C-alpha cells in the first residue's frame, strides 16, 4: 500500500491449503510486523500492543481496510509486487 510516494506497509493473503474459503489478509507495517487483518468479508481489525481485543475498524474492500489499519487516507493505493521485490522495498524504506 502506497500513499504520496511512500510505502505504508503490505497486505499478504493467507489461505488454508486446498480450501480458498478459509483465508484472511495480513496487514503489515513497513517493518513487516502484522498490525491487523482483513477477513474475506472485508471486516478489518487493528491490533494494539498490550490489549487482548482487536479494534474493529469497519467493513469494506480489502484495500480500504488495509489503509485504515495502516493509518492511510483514501488517496492510498495498492501496488502489486513480488514478495522478493517487497523485501527490497521494505529494506530500503525502513
Buried (B, 14 or more C-beta within 10 A) or exposed (E): BBBEEEBBBBBEEEEEEEEEEEEBBBBBBBEBEBBBBBBBEBBBBBBEEEEEEEEEBEEBEBBBBBBBBBEBEEEBEBEEBEEEEBEEBBEEEE
